[in-house]
Amino acid sequence: MKTLAEAPKVRMRIGERLTESSGEHIAVTNPSTGGVLARVPRSTSDEIGQAVAAASAAFASWSRVPVVERARPFFAFATAIGKYADELARLVCSENGKALSDARAEVKRAMEVVEFACGMPSLMMGDSLEDIARDIDSQTIRQPLGVCAGITPFNFPAMVPLWMYPLAIAAGNTFVLKPSPLTPLSAMRLAELFYECGFPAGVLNVVHGERDAVEALITHPAVRAVSFVGSSAVARHVQALAVKHHKRVQALGGAKNHLIVMADGVNDATRDAVMSSAFGGAGQRCLAGSVIIGVGNAADALLPMLREACARLKIGDATDPATGMGPVISADAKARVERYIEEGVRTGAQLVLDGRAADVPRNGGTYIGPTIFDRVDPGAPLAREEIFGPVLTVLRAPDLDAAIDLANQAAYGNAASIFTASGGSARTFAGRIRAGMIGVNIGVAAPMAFFPFGGVKESIFGDVRIQGKDGVAFYTQQKVIISHW
């Protein structure tokens, strides 16, 4: 096992060069083993300024490349991601700890965003109308903004960066990416593949760091737009700082996603969907189903099924194909989850399954098993706060109206799902629930790349969502041209 001093340094990508930072370096660890994988820098303010300058210089020429030509290298980039998909998935496993099956799914979804960006010639098309008045025509066109910045989280180290820079760059912008210091390796490997596909130097730059790096990017006068995914507390700060400095901003925050299970929706497919939603990625997903609201006797029927499924779930090293759930990202994350469990027990919630007692490897990894609480007070932290770990809270409601009212009390509004055989129940739920992404008999309501991704309430700060036409709108500026000849 490497010591910190022996671990390789993660480099930055600034313009045409891969370069080492002169800043302090911190450890990137493997959550499955606790071993050190690499040393990632805290990029200095000068280095961040150099990355923005490289992006600014590249924008002058890249923005003038015809959109059809800008799109062509993205076909090669999507092909390269497919070619190296297994390598990328294993890299995600090593630095993030999610199971190999989850990592492979992440890489596939990342590739789909690149494929969507290949359609930029159509996506950037404007509108026109002849004779809006006598002898006057009007049209809209979309133009790139300039330098855009992206700040991404640890939980999807391959996918979330690709929510951002393919659309931004295909639209004619240039980009500076700052990945999570916990998981920088996937982002750097994707940047290598990106440049192997013929993109000019400077259109994509990668720096590293924590709060100082984020604020240096947001406040830099040459950065025009900021994309962020992370906790709501940080998203709120990012939005406020970006608005103060007159930047366009999209900041996606936290979640407390509710899964409403009707009595007619309890079956094996629902069990499997809840298991994937609650415990996939060790619950470290902004679309994780972290609260079940059982309607009528649905919870009584579903809970034994979930306990049995959890007993079969293998917890272990992320790269083992037999692993169903890997570790949480860090010792701090594990300790936070354990504090929530302790608080739930102390306040009288019924502990159906205790992840602290799970059969896990004793090799230095940060493992904790699936945990289920039943009959939780709807006002308790277990029911209201984002835990970001494999903890599932079960509430009870007498009918669908009461269940929807319970879910709508949440501060967050990222996603919500219903499990039912009734079209009427599904329609009522979809119309009344206050969430941005809605699932019907689907545990993870994740839209494909050509639909927008984002929530409401405390789950989003800024008005425009990520992906889809919203993503294109965010990274472009409309002009309206009114002509009289």
C-alpha angles and dihedrals in degrees: 000000000000123000118224091257091053096048118103119253119247108232131215126237110227116168110308096345139083102213140176119242122239089214129100116288127220132193126273105203136195106240091205093062109009089238123142113253101178147328117259120198132232094230113226123241089250091054092049089050089052091052092051090047091052090050091048092051092049092049093065092067102023094057089057094053109106110258092240090058092044090055097051099077089053090067088058091045092054089049091050092051089052092048093051096033095120093048090049092048092052090049089054089050093051097050101029104032098224118143117271092247090054092046092051090051090050093053091049092052090047090054090051091061090054089050089052090052088057086072094062094120088066096033093058095050116124133208133256137193125191121217100008081162131001108309092347125118128187134200140170126221131186121226132182121261104220127244114014127189131210129198113191137189133237099246098074104023095168103034106043096054087053090053084067123029102043091059093041095049096041087053089058102264128120123229146217114197125198109188124194112283087227093062113021099135099079091049092051093048091050090050089054091052090046092058092044086065095067104264115153120253117272100025089103123031128175127205131169141217145086135269096332091054092048093051093045090056095045095048097043107116094223095057110095103180137022128204119192138176121185143083121347093242092057093039089057090051092047091051094048093048093045093049090048088057093044097249128148106245141190113181120178115199141184135313147209101193120198126213111198111202118195121204090250090053100062108112141115093278091055091048091053093046092050092048092052093044098046101036107023109114086012088286092296096130131106086225095050114132100234101164127049117196107198113204115214109329095341094111092052089056097041102045097068089050091052093047091053092048092049090052088058094046111107114219115201151099111352094230094055106102089216093059114110097182130017132198129292115260101264148353089263091055092049092050091050092052091048090052090056090050091050091048091050092052092045093053095050105258113152108255104213096172127012114209091193088071096048123126101256135157114274096213104112095278121135099244130163125165132232112291126198128190122189132198093020121176105254089225095053123107090247089063100037111031129074106249097177094207141086097293120126120194121202122206128179129226130179095221144359095268091056091046092052091048090052092050093046091057089071118108089223128067109182104125141342135182139196127207113205145125091223120096090197092056091047092050093048091048095048092049099047106032114100103223135109100230121041128197127198109196087341122113098200110041095199114156121220119255095269092058124069120261120212147089141231136246113020091353095077136035113191127034106257123073130219124262129015123043089329089063092050091048091050094053096045137061119222122224123193115211119197114192133193116184 
